[in-house]
Amino acid sequence: MTEVDRTAGVREWVGLAVLVLPCVLASMDMSVMFVALPSLSADLKPSSSEQLWIMDAYGFLLAGLLITMGTLGDRIGRRRVLLAGAAAFGVASVLAAYSTSSETLIAARALLGIAGSTLAPSTLSLIRNMFHDARQRATAVGVWTAGFAGGALIGPIIGGLLLEHFWWGSVFLINVPVMVLLLVLGPLLLPEYRDPRPGRFDLLGAPLSILAVLGVIYGVKLLAEHGFGWVPLVYCAAGLAVGVAFLHRQRVAANPMIDMTLFRTRRFNVPLFVGALATFGLVGFSLFNWQFMQLVLGMEPFESALWSLPTFLVMPVGIALATAIAPRIGKPNVIAAGLLVAAAGYAMLAFIQAGSGIVYLVGGLTVVAIGIGGVSAVVTDVILSAAPPERAGMASAMSETSTEFGGALGIAILGSIGTAVYRSELAAKAPDALTPKELEAARNTLGGAVDTAATLPKGTAESLRNVAFDAFARETRIASVVSAVLMAGAAILIATLLRTAHTRPGSSAVVATAKGG
C-alpha cells in the first residue's frame, strides 16, 4: 500500500484532537498576558523593563528555538520531543502561576517559551506522518491552523473570565490539565517517527540559528517601540550577519539542520514568503483594531475580546472552504483567492472613521479572517507536502519561523508608519491651549492623548480627543491600504510563480501537490 493510498482512521483523528489542544494553549499564552498584566503588575510591582520581559520572554524564546526543536524532532523522535516539551510546559506553568517576584515570572515565561517551541513543529510534523492521504492531511492541517489561530483569539476571553473569579496565576494553571492529558494519551494515540538516517546533530548550526532569529526579532521589536535608531539597527544587522553565517554552515555541513535544496523550489519558498506576508498584515493590524475598540470606542478589555469572537468563528469557515475546493481548482488558486478576500476586508477598513462604530470594524476584520484562515491552512499544507517525510519537522519549523518574522515585521513596519501619521496629525491639529508637555504626551500615543484629555477642562479635553481619534482613524486607514496592497500583491505572486512551477514540463509531482496535496 502506497503512502497516498493509506487513509487515516478513528485513532488518527482522535490523535489529531490531542495534538491540537497544546497548540491552542501555546497560542493562548501569547495573548492572555494582555489581560493578566495589570493584575500581576499590581501584585509583583515589576519595573517597566521587567514588565516588557514578562511579556516578551515567551515569544522570543519560542521563535528562536523553532528551527532547533523541529530539527531535533526529526533526529530523536517527534513524539519524544513533543512529550518532553509538554512536561516542561506544565512545570513552567506552575512556576509562573506561583511566582512571587518579577524575576521568577520572567524565568518561568522563558521556560514556557523553550517548551512551547517544541509544540508547533512536533505536532505539525506528526500530522504529516499520521495523515498520508493528501485530502485528509489538508483537513488535518486546517484543524491544526484553526487551533493555533483560535488560541490567540480566545486567550483574552478566557483570561478575562478567570480573572473575574481567581487570581492572575489561574491563567497559567489552565495549561496543566491539558498537558497531563497529552502525556497520558500521547503514547497511546500518537505514532513515533524519526529520520531513519539522521546523522549527527549540528551543534554549531543550532546556536547560530537561535542567535540569528533572536537578534532580528529583538531588533524589529525595538524598531516598533522606539522607531529607527542605531541600537535596533545594530541588533537587526547582527542577527542578519549571524543568519548569513548559519546559511553558510548549512551549505558546508555534513548533516545540516536545514535542507537547503528545498529553497530552490518555488512550491517551498514562495508559500513561506506568502505565509509571512499574510501574518504581516494580520498581526500588524491587530495593533490598530484593539486600540480602536478600547480607546476610540471606549470598551473594556473583556468587552473588546468578546467582539473579536466573530473573527474566531468565521476563520474555520474560511479554512473549511479552502480545503474543500483546493482539490478542484488547485492550491495556488485557492491561496490567491483567499489573499484577495483578505485584501477586500482591508480595503473595507481603509474607509473607517472615528465614528464608524464596532459593527463596521468587526465586519471588515471578519472578511479578513475568512481569507487569511484559508490561506494559512493551505500554505502550511503546501509547505509540509513539499518536504520529504523525514524532514517534516524542519519544514514545520521553517513555516512557523516565517510567520513569526512576518508578525514581528508587521508590528514594526505598520506600527512605525501609523505612529508617524498620528504624530504629524496631532502636531498640526492639537488644541492651542495644550502646554508643550501635554502636547508631547498626546503625540506619543493614543493612550497618552486619552490620559491627557482626562486632566483638561471639558472643552479642551473634547477637542483633543476628537483630534486624537481622527488621527488614529487616519493611521488605521493607511495601515489598511498597505495591508490590502500587500495581500493583492501576494495573490499575484502566488498565482503566477506557483502556477508556473506547477505547469512546468516534467513537474508531475508538483502537479499532484497543486491539485490534491
C-alpha positions as CSV (number, residue, x, y, z in Angstrom):
1,M,0.0,0.0,0.0
2,T,1.5,3.4,-1.0
3,E,1.6,6.4,1.2
4,V,-1.1,8.1,-0.9
5,D,-3.4,5.1,-0.6
6,R,-3.4,4.9,3.2
7,T,-6.3,6.6,4.8
8,A,-6.5,7.7,8.4
9,G,-8.9,6.0,10.8
10,V,-10.5,6.9,14.1
11,R,-7.3,6.6,16.1
12,E,-5.6,9.2,13.9
13,W,-8.5,11.7,14.1
14,V,-8.7,11.3,17.9
15,G,-4.9,11.8,17.9
16,L,-5.3,15.0,16.0
17,A,-7.6,16.3,18.7
18,V,-4.9,15.5,21.2
19,L,-2.3,17.4,19.1
20,V,-4.5,20.5,18.7
21,L,-5.0,21.1,22.4
22,P,-1.4,22.0,23.3
23,C,-1.3,24.2,20.2
24,V,-4.3,26.2,21.4
25,L,-2.7,26.7,24.8
26,A,0.7,27.7,23.3
27,S,-1.0,30.3,21.2
28,M,-3.2,31.4,24.2
29,D,-0.1,32.0,26.3
30,M,1.0,34.8,24.0
31,S,-2.3,36.7,24.1
32,V,-3.6,36.0,27.6
33,M,-0.9,38.2,29.1
34,F,-2.6,41.3,27.7
35,V,-5.5,40.9,30.2
36,A,-3.4,39.4,33.0
37,L,-0.6,42.1,33.0
38,P,-2.5,44.7,35.1
39,S,-3.3,42.2,37.9
40,L,0.1,40.7,38.1
41,S,1.8,44.1,37.9
42,A,-0.3,45.3,40.9
43,D,0.9,42.2,42.8
44,L,4.5,41.8,41.8
45,K,5.2,45.5,41.0
46,P,7.7,45.0,38.1
47,S,9.7,47.8,36.7
48,S,9.0,49.0,33.2
49,S,11.9,46.9,31.9
50,E,10.8,43.8,33.8
51,Q,7.2,44.3,32.6
52,L,8.4,44.2,29.0
53,W,10.4,41.0,29.6
54,I,7.4,39.4,31.3
55,M,5.5,40.0,28.0
56,D,8.4,39.2,25.6
57,A,10.4,36.4,27.1
58,Y,7.9,33.7,26.0
59,G,7.7,34.9,22.4
60,F,11.4,35.5,21.9
61,L,12.5,32.0,23.1
62,L,9.7,30.3,21.2
63,A,10.7,32.0,17.9
64,G,14.4,31.5,18.4
65,L,14.2,27.7,19.1
66,L,11.6,26.6,16.5
67,I,14.2,25.5,14.0
68,T,16.3,23.7,16.6
69,M,13.4,21.9,18.1
70,G,11.9,20.9,14.7
71,T,15.3,19.5,13.5
72,L,15.8,17.8,16.9
73,G,12.4,16.0,16.5
74,D,13.4,14.8,13.1
75,R,16.5,13.2,14.6
76,I,15.5,11.8,18.0
77,G,11.7,11.4,17.5
78,R,8.9,13.9,17.2
79,R,6.6,12.3,19.8
80,R,9.5,12.2,22.2
81,V,10.3,15.9,21.8
82,L,6.6,16.8,22.0
83,L,6.0,14.9,25.3
84,A,9.2,16.3,26.8
85,G,8.0,19.8,25.8
86,A,4.6,19.2,27.2
87,A,6.0,18.1,30.6
88,A,8.3,21.2,30.7
89,F,5.3,23.4,29.7
90,G,3.3,22.1,32.6
91,V,6.1,22.6,35.1
92,A,6.8,26.1,33.8
93,S,3.1,26.9,34.0
94,V,3.0,26.0,37.7
95,L,6.2,28.1,38.3
96,A,4.6,31.1,36.5
97,A,1.3,30.8,38.4
98,Y,3.0,30.8,41.8
99,S,5.8,33.3,41.1
100,T,6.4,35.7,44.0
101,S,8.8,38.1,42.1
102,S,9.2,39.6,38.7
103,E,12.5,37.7,38.2
104,T,10.8,34.4,38.9
105,L,8.0,35.1,36.5
106,I,10.4,36.2,33.7
107,A,12.3,32.9,34.2
108,A,9.1,30.9,34.1
109,R,8.0,32.7,31.0
110,A,11.3,32.0,29.3
111,L,11.0,28.3,30.2
112,L,7.4,28.3,28.8
113,G,8.9,29.7,25.5
114,I,11.5,27.0,25.4
115,A,8.9,24.3,26.0
116,G,6.4,26.0,23.6
117,S,9.0,25.9,20.8
118,T,8.6,22.1,20.7
119,L,4.8,22.1,20.3
120,A,4.3,23.6,16.8
121,P,6.9,21.8,14.8
122,S,6.3,18.4,16.6
123,T,2.5,18.5,16.2
124,L,2.6,19.6,12.6
125,S,5.3,17.1,11.6
126,L,3.4,14.3,13.4
127,I,0.3,15.2,11.3
128,R,2.5,14.8,8.2
129,N,3.1,11.2,9.3
130,M,-0.4,10.4,10.6
131,F,-2.3,11.5,7.5
132,H,-0.8,10.1,4.3
133,D,-3.9,10.8,2.1
134,A,-3.5,14.3,0.7
135,R,-7.1,15.4,1.2
136,Q,-7.2,14.1,4.8
137,R,-3.9,15.8,5.5
138,A,-5.2,19.1,4.2
139,T,-8.2,18.8,6.5
140,A,-6.0,17.9,9.5
141,V,-3.7,20.9,8.8
142,G,-6.8,23.1,8.6
143,V,-7.9,21.9,12.0
144,W,-4.4,22.5,13.4
145,T,-4.3,26.0,11.9
146,A,-7.7,26.8,13.4
147,G,-6.4,25.6,16.8
148,F,-3.4,27.9,16.7
149,A,-5.4,30.9,15.4
150,G,-8.3,30.3,17.8
151,G,-5.9,30.1,20.8
152,A,-4.7,33.6,20.2
153,L,-8.2,35.0,19.8
154,I,-9.8,33.2,22.8
155,G,-6.9,33.8,25.1
156,P,-8.1,37.3,26.2
157,I,-11.6,36.0,26.7
158,I,-10.7,33.0,28.8
159,G,-8.2,35.2,30.7
160,G,-10.8,37.8,31.4
161,L,-13.3,35.2,32.7
162,L,-10.6,33.6,35.0
163,L,-9.5,37.0,36.4
164,E,-13.1,37.8,37.3
165,H,-13.1,34.9,39.8
166,F,-9.5,34.0,40.5
167,W,-6.0,35.5,40.9
168,W,-3.7,36.1,37.9
169,G,-1.9,32.8,38.3
170,S,-5.0,31.0,37.2
171,V,-4.3,31.9,33.5
172,F,-1.2,29.7,33.7
173,L,-2.7,26.8,35.7
174,I,-5.3,26.0,33.0
175,N,-2.3,24.7,31.0
176,V,-1.5,21.9,33.5
177,P,-4.5,19.5,33.0
178,V,-4.2,19.7,29.2
179,M,-0.5,18.9,29.3
180,V,-1.2,16.0,31.7
181,L,-3.8,14.7,29.2
182,L,-1.3,14.9,26.4
183,L,1.3,13.0,28.4
184,V,-1.3,10.2,29.1
185,L,-2.9,9.9,25.7
186,G,0.2,10.8,23.5
187,P,1.9,7.4,23.9
188,L,-1.4,5.6,23.2
189,L,-2.5,7.6,20.1
190,L,0.5,9.2,18.5
191,P,3.0,7.3,16.4
192,E,6.7,7.9,16.9
193,Y,8.6,9.0,13.9
194,R,12.3,10.0,13.3
195,D,14.6,10.2,10.3
196,P,16.0,6.7,9.8
197,R,19.3,8.2,8.7
198,P,19.5,11.4,10.7
199,G,23.3,11.9,11.0
200,R,24.9,13.9,13.8
201,F,23.1,16.9,15.3
202,D,24.6,20.2,14.1
203,L,26.0,21.6,17.4
204,L,27.3,24.7,15.7
205,G,24.3,25.4,13.5
206,A,21.8,25.2,16.4
207,P,23.2,28.2,18.3
208,L,23.7,30.2,15.1
209,S,20.1,29.7,14.2
210,I,18.9,30.8,17.6
211,L,21.1,33.9,17.7
212,A,20.1,34.9,14.2
213,V,16.3,34.7,14.9
214,L,16.6,36.3,18.3
215,G,18.8,39.2,17.0
216,V,16.5,40.1,14.1
217,I,13.2,39.8,16.1
218,Y,14.6,41.8,19.1
219,G,15.8,44.5,16.7
220,V,12.5,44.6,14.9
221,K,10.7,44.9,18.3
222,L,12.9,47.8,19.3
223,L,12.1,49.5,16.0
224,A,8.4,49.1,16.7
225,E,8.7,50.5,20.2
226,H,11.2,53.4,19.6
227,G,11.4,54.0,15.9
228,F,14.5,54.0,13.7
229,G,17.8,54.3,15.6
230,W,21.2,52.9,15.9
231,V,20.5,50.3,18.6
232,P,17.7,48.4,16.9
233,L,19.5,48.6,13.6
234,V,22.6,47.1,15.2
235,Y,20.6,44.2,16.6
236,C,19.0,43.6,13.2
237,A,22.3,43.8,11.4
238,A,23.9,41.4,13.9
239,G,21.1,39.0,13.6
240,L,21.3,39.1,9.8
241,A,25.1,38.6,9.9
242,V,24.7,35.5,12.1
243,G,21.9,34.4,9.8
244,V,24.3,34.5,6.8
245,A,26.9,32.5,8.8
246,F,24.1,30.0,9.6
247,L,23.2,29.6,6.0
248,H,26.8,29.1,5.0
249,R,27.1,26.5,7.7
250,Q,24.1,24.7,6.2
251,R,25.8,24.6,2.8
252,V,29.0,23.0,4.0
253,A,27.9,20.9,7.0
254,A,27.8,17.1,6.6
255,N,24.5,16.9,8.4
256,P,22.8,20.3,8.0
257,M,19.8,21.3,10.1
258,I,18.0,22.7,7.0
259,D,17.7,21.1,3.6
260,M,18.9,24.0,1.5
261,T,17.8,22.3,-1.7
262,L,14.2,22.9,-0.7
263,F,14.7,26.6,-1.0
264,R,15.4,26.2,-4.7
265,T,11.8,25.0,-5.3
266,R,9.0,27.6,-5.7
267,R,6.5,25.3,-4.0
268,F,8.5,25.7,-0.8
269,N,10.0,29.2,-0.8
270,V,7.0,31.0,-2.4
271,P,4.5,29.7,0.2
272,L,6.9,30.5,3.0
273,F,7.1,34.1,1.8
274,V,3.3,34.4,1.3
275,G,2.6,33.0,4.7
276,A,4.9,35.6,6.2
277,L,3.1,38.3,4.3
278,A,-0.3,37.1,5.5
279,T,0.8,37.2,9.1
280,F,2.4,40.6,8.5
281,G,-1.0,42.1,7.8
282,L,-3.0,40.1,10.4
283,V,-0.6,40.6,13.4
284,G,0.4,44.1,12.4
285,F,-3.1,45.3,12.0
286,S,-4.0,44.0,15.5
287,L,-2.2,47.0,16.9
288,F,-4.9,49.2,15.4
289,N,-8.1,47.2,15.9
290,W,-7.5,46.6,19.7
291,Q,-6.7,50.2,20.3
292,F,-9.7,51.3,18.2
293,M,-12.1,49.2,20.3
294,Q,-10.7,50.1,23.7
295,L,-9.6,53.7,23.3
296,V,-11.7,55.2,20.4
297,L,-14.9,53.2,21.2
298,G,-14.2,53.1,25.0
299,M,-14.6,49.4,25.5
300,E,-13.2,47.4,28.4
301,P,-10.7,44.7,27.5
302,F,-13.1,41.9,28.1
303,E,-15.8,43.5,26.1
304,S,-13.4,44.1,23.2
305,A,-12.3,40.4,23.4
306,L,-15.9,39.4,23.1
307,W,-16.3,41.5,20.0
308,S,-13.3,39.5,18.5
309,L,-15.4,36.3,18.6
310,P,-16.9,36.7,15.1
311,T,-13.4,36.6,13.6
312,F,-12.7,33.5,15.6
313,L,-16.0,31.9,14.5
314,V,-15.6,32.6,10.8
315,M,-12.0,31.6,10.5
316,P,-12.8,27.8,10.5
317,V,-15.3,28.6,7.7
318,G,-12.5,30.0,5.6
319,I,-10.3,27.0,6.4
320,A,-13.1,24.5,5.5
321,L,-13.9,26.3,2.2
322,A,-10.3,26.4,1.2
323,T,-9.5,22.8,2.0
324,A,-12.8,21.7,0.2
325,I,-12.2,23.5,-3.1
326,A,-8.4,23.1,-3.3
327,P,-8.6,19.6,-4.9
328,R,-10.9,21.0,-7.6
329,I,-9.2,24.3,-8.6
330,G,-5.7,23.8,-7.3
331,K,-4.0,25.1,-4.2
332,P,-2.3,28.1,-5.9
333,N,-5.7,29.4,-7.0
334,V,-7.2,28.9,-3.5
335,I,-4.4,30.8,-1.8
336,A,-4.7,33.6,-4.3
337,A,-8.4,33.8,-3.8
338,G,-8.0,33.8,0.0
339,L,-5.5,36.7,-0.3
340,L,-7.9,38.6,-2.5
341,V,-10.7,38.1,0.1
342,A,-8.4,39.4,2.8
343,A,-7.4,42.4,0.6
344,A,-11.1,43.2,0.2
345,G,-11.5,43.2,4.0
346,Y,-8.6,45.6,4.4
347,A,-10.0,47.7,1.6
348,M,-13.2,48.0,3.5
349,L,-11.3,49.1,6.6
350,A,-9.5,51.7,4.5
351,F,-12.6,53.8,4.8
352,I,-13.0,53.6,8.6
353,Q,-13.7,56.8,10.5
354,A,-13.5,57.5,14.2
355,G,-17.3,57.4,14.4
356,S,-17.7,54.2,12.2
357,G,-18.7,52.0,15.2
358,I,-17.9,48.5,16.2
359,V,-20.0,46.7,13.6
360,Y,-18.1,48.3,10.7
361,L,-14.7,47.4,12.3
362,V,-15.7,43.8,13.1
363,G,-17.3,43.4,9.6
364,G,-14.0,44.3,7.9
365,L,-12.0,42.1,10.3
366,T,-14.3,39.2,9.7
367,V,-13.8,39.3,5.9
368,V,-10.0,39.4,6.6
369,A,-10.3,36.4,8.9
370,I,-12.1,34.3,6.3
371,G,-9.4,35.0,3.7
372,I,-6.4,34.6,6.0
373,G,-7.8,31.4,7.6
374,G,-8.0,29.6,4.2
375,V,-4.6,31.0,3.2
376,S,-2.8,29.9,6.3
377,A,-4.2,26.3,6.2
378,V,-3.4,25.7,2.5
379,V,0.0,27.5,2.6
380,T,1.0,25.3,5.6
381,D,-0.1,22.2,3.8
382,V,1.8,23.1,0.6
383,I,5.0,23.7,2.7
384,L,4.6,20.5,4.6
385,S,3.9,18.5,1.4
386,A,6.9,19.9,-0.4
387,A,9.3,18.4,2.2
388,P,10.2,14.7,2.4
389,P,8.6,12.9,5.4
390,E,11.9,12.6,7.2
391,R,12.3,16.4,7.1
392,A,8.8,17.4,8.1
393,G,9.9,18.7,11.5
394,M,12.4,21.1,9.8
395,A,9.7,22.2,7.3
396,S,7.2,22.8,10.1
397,A,9.7,24.8,12.0
398,M,10.5,26.9,8.9
399,S,6.8,27.5,8.4
400,E,6.3,28.7,11.9
401,T,9.5,30.8,11.9
402,S,8.4,32.6,8.8
403,T,5.1,33.5,10.4
404,E,6.9,34.8,13.5
405,F,9.1,37.0,11.3
406,G,6.0,38.2,9.4
407,G,4.2,39.1,12.6
408,A,7.2,40.9,14.0
409,L,7.7,42.9,10.9
410,G,4.0,43.7,10.6
411,I,4.1,45.2,14.1
412,A,7.3,47.2,13.4
413,I,6.5,48.5,9.9
414,L,2.8,49.2,10.2
415,G,3.3,50.5,13.8
416,S,6.1,52.8,12.6
417,I,4.0,54.1,9.7
418,G,1.0,54.6,11.9
419,T,3.0,56.4,14.6
420,A,4.5,58.8,12.1
421,V,1.0,59.6,10.7
422,Y,-0.5,60.0,14.2
423,R,2.2,62.3,15.5
424,S,2.1,64.5,12.4
425,E,-1.7,64.9,12.7
426,L,-1.5,65.7,16.4
427,A,1.2,68.3,15.9
428,A,-0.9,70.0,13.2
429,K,-4.3,69.9,14.7
430,A,-3.9,69.7,18.5
431,P,-5.7,72.5,20.6
432,D,-3.6,75.6,21.1
433,A,-4.4,75.5,24.9
434,L,-2.1,72.5,25.4
435,T,1.2,73.0,27.1
436,P,4.3,71.6,25.4
437,K,4.4,68.8,28.0
438,E,0.7,68.0,27.4
439,L,1.2,68.1,23.6
440,E,4.2,65.8,23.8
441,A,2.3,63.3,25.9
442,A,-0.7,63.4,23.5
443,R,1.6,63.0,20.5
444,N,3.4,59.9,21.8
445,T,0.4,57.5,21.8
446,L,-3.3,57.5,21.5
447,G,-3.4,56.2,25.1
448,G,-1.3,59.2,26.1
449,A,-3.8,61.6,24.4
450,V,-6.8,59.9,26.3
451,D,-5.0,60.2,29.6
452,T,-4.0,63.8,29.0
453,A,-7.6,64.7,28.0
454,A,-8.8,63.4,31.3
455,T,-6.8,66.1,33.1
456,L,-8.0,69.0,30.9
457,P,-11.1,71.3,31.0
458,K,-14.1,69.9,29.3
459,G,-13.9,71.8,26.1
460,T,-10.2,71.4,25.5
461,A,-10.5,67.7,26.5
462,E,-13.2,67.0,24.0
463,S,-11.3,68.9,21.3
464,L,-8.1,66.8,22.0
465,R,-10.0,63.5,22.0
466,N,-11.6,64.3,18.7
467,V,-8.3,65.3,17.1
468,A,-6.6,62.2,18.5
469,F,-9.4,59.8,17.4
470,D,-9.4,61.3,13.9
471,A,-5.7,61.0,13.7
472,F,-5.8,57.4,14.9
473,A,-8.5,56.6,12.3
474,R,-6.3,58.0,9.6
475,E,-3.3,55.9,10.6
476,T,-5.7,52.9,10.7
477,R,-6.8,53.7,7.2
478,I,-3.2,53.9,5.9
479,A,-2.3,50.6,7.6
480,S,-5.4,49.1,5.9
481,V,-4.3,50.4,2.5
482,V,-0.8,49.0,3.0
483,S,-2.2,45.6,4.1
484,A,-4.6,45.5,1.2
485,V,-1.9,46.2,-1.4
486,L,0.4,43.6,0.2
487,M,-2.4,40.9,0.1
488,A,-3.2,41.8,-3.5
489,G,0.5,41.6,-4.5
490,A,0.9,38.3,-2.7
491,A,-2.1,37.0,-4.6
492,I,-0.5,37.9,-7.9
493,L,2.8,36.3,-6.7
494,I,1.3,33.0,-5.7
495,A,-0.9,32.8,-8.8
496,T,1.9,33.4,-11.2
497,L,5.0,31.8,-9.6
498,L,3.4,28.7,-8.2
499,R,1.2,28.1,-11.2
500,T,4.4,28.4,-13.3
501,A,6.0,25.8,-11.1
502,H,3.0,23.5,-11.3
503,T,2.7,23.7,-15.1
504,R,6.4,23.4,-15.8
505,P,7.2,20.4,-18.1
506,G,8.2,17.3,-16.2
507,S,6.8,18.6,-12.9
508,S,4.2,15.9,-12.4
509,A,5.0,15.5,-8.7
510,V,4.3,19.2,-8.2
511,V,1.1,19.0,-10.2
512,A,-0.1,16.4,-7.7
513,T,0.7,18.8,-4.9
514,A,-1.2,21.6,-6.6
515,K,-4.3,19.5,-7.2
516,G,-4.6,17.4,-4.2
517,G,-1.6,17.7,-1.9
